[in-house]
Amino acid sequence: MSKSVTNNLSEMQESQPALLAAKALLAHAMAPVYRVINGLLVVAVFMVVGLWLSGNGTNAGAFDLARILVPDEARHIVWSNGFGMLDQYKTNESVATASDADIATVIYQKSGQHASGFTSVKQQTVALLMPSVAQMQVKSISHLADRIPVAKVDPEALDSNLMGSIQNQRAVADFFEKKYNLDRNKIEEYVSNTILIAKEVNLDPILLLAVISVESNFNPNTKSHAGAEGLMQVMTSVHREKYALYGGTQQAVKPEVNIRVGAYILKYLIATAGSLRNGLKFYVGAANVEDDGGYADKVLAERSRLIGLCQTKSMNRLSLNGKPLRS
């Protein structure tokens, strides 16, 4: 018995060098395969990251990537939390206590008529590239925006009145028409809607236009992987109750609806975050991380370009002794 065990141990010891040699040979033979597989994995990772950084057709870019790296969809979390805090902004009791029926009957229109029982809607005449936009039957969102006091909003986010000039509006429309190869009627509609809505919510229209440019390239059919839709990439699932005012979430991609909801959300986040830059960081869903992926810088850079266009046009309208210096 002991002799048999000894023989088996001896055979195993003799076979070990052969086994090790076989493993080494196999590893040597498989080394090129492993290198190819590793190379393919690296290429695949770079391709995926590249697609995200390029926006993958949504212009959300690095921010969609950030939302995937940050658990539970950062934008969804940021947008779904905190909107109950609006109670602290109720400065007008008649607005705060308006019934759902009153809110549902508010129609924003160019005429001076008010919906019965709800008198806080802004009725103003605004010069627009496309005046017909002001006569569209669209419910106002000012009953929500007016709850946020102007004192809470960074002055930098308020209207500079540069877009009050038709000439400036035309310059901005020209810029976006060329930049995104857009249909002229569509870009005039989007610009006019943005200016009108900016007056409605009391925000800078140039800021809203810059957000739209960065978020969607002025494509109303844009939808990100995180579920953000429309020109301002609003998280539809989070704001169902706001879209209910406009007939439901199926209206979310309509520019006149999407810009209204997005503008209100942006104003709220700017007031909550304490500054324009932080509000933009909250808007993209980066409230809980140190870096917003350059989102605020991109929006503010686009806004600066538009301001530069408007200021150039304004300078061209300077006159001396009643005579234009430049046409």
Order of alpha helices (4+ residues) and beta strands (2+ residues): alpha-alpha-alpha-alpha-alpha-alpha-alpha-alpha-alpha-beta-beta-alpha-alpha-alpha-alpha-beta-beta
